[in-house]
Amino acid sequence: MPNIAENQNEALGDGYVDFSNNSVNIKAGAKWGGFFYFRPEIGYAFNPFPSSLPMLVEFEDGTSENQELDLSADSGFLDLIYEGMIFNIGIGFSF
C-alpha cells in the first residue's frame, strides 16, 4: 500500500500488512444450472475478520514503524464481516 501513512515528520511511507485468517466456517448455498452453474452461499465464520490490522510502514529515509490499519471506518453493510458473516458466489462448469 504505497503512500498510506505518515510519521511524526509528516513523511509518506509504504505500508505492508501480513495477515492470514484461519477460521472454521459454516456455509449453506444452492447450485443452479447444469453444465454451466451459479452457486451463491452465505455462512458464518467462527473467527471473524478483525476490524483493524497491524501494519509495518517503511519511510523513504530508511526508518520504519508499526501502525494500526483501521478497516471499520463507517463501512455500513460490510460491518457484518466483522461480526462473522461470510458470503461467496461461485460460477463454473460441471461434468
N, C-alpha and C positions, 0 to 999 in steps of 0.2 A: 504494500500500500504506500506508494510514494507520496511525499509531501503531506503527511497527515497530522503530524504532531509538532509541537514547538517546545523548546526547552526554556530555561529561565532567561536566556539571551534572545528569545523570540526567533531562533533559527529553525528552519524547517528540516525535518528528517524523514527517513523511510521507516515505516512500521512493519514489523513481522510478527505474525501470530502463528503459533504452533499449537494446534488443537485437534483432539480426537474425542468423540463422544461414544463410549462403549455403553450400550444400553440393551435391555431386553424390551422388546416391543410386542404388542398385541394388535393385529390389524384384521379388518374384515373388508371384503370387497366383492365385486362382481366382474365377471368376464363376459363381454358382449361381442358377438361376432363368431365367425368360423375360421376360415383361412387367415383373414386379417382381423385382429381383435383390438378392443379397447378395454382397459381394466382400471377403474378407479378404486382406491382404497382409502380408508380412514382408520385411525387407531390411536393408541396411547403408548407413550414411551415412559418406562418406569424411572429413567434417568433423564429428566427434561433438559432441553437446551438451556445453557446459562444465559443470563441477561447481560453479563459482562465477561470479557476475556482479558487475560494478561497479554501485553504487547511489548516487545522489545523494539525500541526506537534507536536507530543509528543516525547520527548527525554528520554533516559534511566535515566537521573539524576532527572527526575520529572518535568522539565521545559517544556513549550510549547510555540509555536509562530505561527502566521499566515503567510503563504507564498502563492504565486500565482503558480498554476499549469498551465503551458503553453501547450496547445494542438495543436497549429498550426505550429509546427516545421517542415517545408517543407513536408507537408503531401500530396502534389500533388493533386490527384483525390479527396481526402477527403475534400479539401478546399470547394467543392460545398456544404457540410453540413453546413459550417459556413455562407454561403450565403442563406440558406433556403431550399435547395433541400433535399428531403427525398425519400427513396427507401424502398420497402417492398416486400418480397417473402413469399407467403403462400402456404402450402400444406395441404391436408386433405381429409376427406371422407364426401360426401354429401348424404343425404337421400331423 
